[in-house]
Amino acid sequence: MKQYTVIIAVGGGVIAIMSVIFGMDVLKLSIATHDYDVFVDPILDKQSLFIMGRVTIQNTGTQPLTNVHVNFGDGDTLDLGTIKTGQKIIVSPPPQNSMQFVMVSADNDVFVSKAYREMPKMVGMMGS
């Protein structure tokens, strides 16, 4: 009986430690740590007849982002103005854009440059 108690205590301790480690990791994602920060996710969705691009832009800081400017490359730009804290915006590049990269900038030295990534294809989904 004593062996089972030790095994249960060790198992409970391992679960508690894992909960703290994973909880701290999730906490980083849900609580803003910078005053001015932006999340940018450019995605390419290749279909059999066309390629669609979209860019998700989210203010992950604690303060509003002002003078937000999106550069799709090839001379295509878009001014978004102000993005409130936590606000998410999805934009698409112009139809004839080469969709190689996206640069997002804002006041207070906010700048992110990312290349487009492709959506994973799954069996039964459009374009797969």
C-alpha positions, -999 to +999 in steps of 0.1 A: +000+000+000+029+023+008+044+018-027+011+029-044+011+061-022+046+070-034+037+063-070+006+085-067+025+113-050+052+113-077+026+112-105+007+141-088+040+161-085+048+155-121+014+167-132+017+198-110+051+207-124+038+202-160+007+224-152+030+252-140+053+250-170+025+249-196+004+274-177+033+299-178+037+293-215+000+300-222+001+330-200+028+346-222+004+344-252-026+359-234-010+388-215+006+417-234+041+423-222+051+453-245+034+487-248+036+485-287+037+452-304+021+437-335+014+401-347+016+396-385+007+363-403+008+364-441-008+333-457-010+320-492-039+298-501-031+281-534-062+267-553-062+249-586-072+280-606-060+309-584-038+319-555-054+339-527-033+358-501-044+373-468-025+390-440-037+389-404-026+419-384-033+421-346-022+446-320-007+425-292+006+454-272-010+473-243-013+506-262-031+515-295-009+513-327-010+546-346-001+553-382-001+516-392+012+511-427+012+478-447+037+473-476+028+442-498+058+447-520+057+456-558+049+491-548+015+481-532+008+498-499-021+502-475-026+527-447-047+513-418-045+543-394-050+532-358-054+497-345-068+494-309-054+470-283-064+434-292-080+444-325-074+420-354-076+431-390-074+408-421-064+424-454-056+410-488-029+422-513-039+436-547-047+409-573-015+413-594+009+414-564+037+388-564+030+380-527+066+374-516+066+393-483+047+418-461+061+447-441+040+463-413+052+494-396+037+518-371+047+547-348+069+540-318+094+520-338+071+491-346+083+471-377+076+435-388+087+419-421+075+384-429+074+361-459+042+345-469+036+309-457+014+283-474-016+267-458-012+230-452-034+209-475-057+182-461-075+155-479-110+166-488-104+203-486-106+227-515-074+229-535-059+197-522 
